[in-house]
Amino acid sequence: MRFKAFGKEPDGSLLEPEKVAEASLKTLLSDLTGQVIDVRRDS
């Protein structure tokens, strides 16, 4: 589905699912509300 929408993306340009899951769990367990969470690849 992503390929249909965006075409071929360079290898390594997408986040690892584990990193997204970790950030999601940390956010869900925090007291934050109404925040935008920016999850980025390490540069």
HUPEMO-V861628 format. One record per backbone hydrogen bond with DSSP energy under -0.5 kcal/mol. CO is the residue of the C=O (numbers start at 1). NH is the residue of the N-H. E is the energy in kcal/mol with one decimal. If there is no record, write none. Layout:
BEGIN
co-><CO | CO>
nh-><NH | NH>
e-><E | E>
END
This chain:
BEGIN
co-><1 | 2 | 3 | 10 | 16 | 16 | 17 | 18 | 19 | 20 | 21 | 22 | 23 | 24 | 25 | 26 | 27 | 35 | 36 | 37 | 38>
nh-><5 | 6 | 7 | 13 | 19 | 20 | 21 | 22 | 23 | 24 | 25 | 26 | 27 | 28 | 29 | 30 | 30 | 37 | 38 | 39 | 40>
e-><-1.7 | -3.0 | -2.4 | -1.8 | -0.6 | -1.7 | -2.6 | -2.5 | -2.2 | -2.3 | -2.6 | -2.4 | -2.0 | -2.7 | -2.1 | -0.5 | -0.9 | -0.6 | -0.5 | -0.7 | -0.6>
END
